[in-house]
Amino acid sequence: MTQNSLTVEAPAGNFTGRIDDDVLSWRGIRYALAPTGERRWRAPVAAPRLETDYYAVEFGPVCPQKKAPAVPLPPGAVLDEDCLSLNVWAPQDRATPLPVMVWVHGGAYTFGASSQPLYDATALVKTGGIIVVTINYRLGGFGFVDLTGVLPDADNNLALRDVLLALRWVQDNIAAFGGDPGQVTVAGESAGGGLVTTLLATPSAQGLFHRAIAQSSPASSVYGQERSHAVADLFVKQLGVARTDSATLRAVSPDTIVDASMEVYSYVPETDPGVLPFIPVIDGDLLPESPDVVLHEGRGLAVPLLIGTNKDEAALFKYMKSPLVPISEQGLDTMYANLHQDNPAMELPSKEQVLDAYEDVRYKVLGMGIARDLGFRMPTVWAVEGHSTIAETYLYRFDYATPFLRIIKLGATHATELPYLWGNLSSGPKDPTFLLGGRRKGEAISRRMQERWTAFVKGQSPDCAQGPAWPVYDDQQRATLVIDATDTVVDDLDAEIRSAWGEQVISFH
């Protein structure tokens, strides 16, 4: 391969890509055989080497899903169960092997794709001098239903297995694209962040990546098998197929699976506030223990970790009227009661003790504060407390919101940091984010975030020229980088909520 060549010869085959704005990309590369027919609800099987040259210029199909306004797919996206593909972006100058960031997209384990316009890596690759890989994995009823109690040959944790196989593909092939397989960072946001924190507790992931970035990870929301089997029973009931009819189960249409998934997606959090319907499973084998407990006890894979959340995580869920995050008084009361059932051996903090930490919060947004902290912030803090004892760990909170987002009361809500990281600040001519100003500040934030994140991917401290140094987290200083119009470092930013919720991990198992 020449330095600027569009064609690479990799162990997986010969791939010809495209060039856009001086960045090379190879799209829609299959890393697994189609998970259809007899392979539906089975562990992924690595794709064999292609015997003919492949023109990797178009994105692969997207896992079937319903449209979600908050997760826009690319125009003309093809939805197909045969969706296990990945994309590679690289700068033209690859004279020496470059560090690699493998991105796992979010979407509540139910929506999204590696080909979303937001994840176009052109800007990140140009400014950061790294290689970026974005991957698809199975979603909803295709990737997160544990049918091991229904189908005798079914496997569980299918999406987690997909991500592991994609990481193995990167180890085997990325050198051909100019990447360094010894410098791989796995990164993700929301559900993708949850898969990253889960990977840190997955023994078989050892050696597949060397750093990790988890943004807005629901780290403590991982099922035990009792709950996962209950969700599977509900899913099969929605399919309208007898549990014993394995042939018909594997023959139902993808649209039927999507419809059943959406029924479960709505029903579970309505009856069990705070519980995500589709999630990785603690199976005692691939995932032996709860990731939040493993990380909190400092027993995860000992790789450097960059992790954090957004200031107003729950506001988006309220705005979208999503059932996933309980914010009403009744929903919070039910969730709190259920926590006692899920954590019977623990002495949970009293409701009054928790409310004391929010005494300065207006009642109308009290629920959003509690939901944010129990769903996102505290799981992150608990993970950091332990992981920082075994590897360099960096904690952040993203606080910036444009005037428009503040006016509509979204603030720095869930996923609003993503455009700044990727350098794709506008989703199109009708994007209202900067309608009332803030663009210049946003561009400066984007430059700083890209500089910090790519420095981390390169094995350096996540510092930037126009902001303060980002100290590693320890149990004395508890330094947190607050990303806003101006970055600041705050010691023990989470002292009040940490005191309220306690030092023990509270899980939805």
Secondary structure, 3 states (H helix, E strand, C coil): CCCCCCEEEECCEEEECEEECCEEEEEEEECECCCCHHHCCCCCCECCCCCCCEECCCCCCECCCCCCCCCCCCCCCCECCCCCEEEEEEECCCCCCEEEEEEECCCCCCCCCCCCHHHCCHHHHHHHCCEEEEECCCCHHHHCCCCCCCCCCCCCCHHHHHHHHHHHHHHHHHHHHCEEEEEEEEEEECHHHHHHHHHCCCHHHCCCCCEEEEECCCCCCCECHHHHHHHHHHHHHHHCCCCCCHHHHHHCCHHHHHHHHHHHHHHHHHHCCCCCCCCCECCCCCCCCCHHHHHHCCCCCCCCEEEEEECECCHHHHHCCCCCCCCCHHHHHHHHHHHHHHCCCCCCCCHHHHHHCCCCCCHHHHHHHHHHHHHHHHHHHHHHHHHCCCCCEEEEEECCCCHHHHHCCCCCECCCCHHHHHCCCCCCCCCCCCCCCCHHHHHHHHHHHHHHHHHHHCCCCCCCCCCCCCCCCCCCCCEEEEECCCCEEEECCCHHHHHHHCCCCCCCC
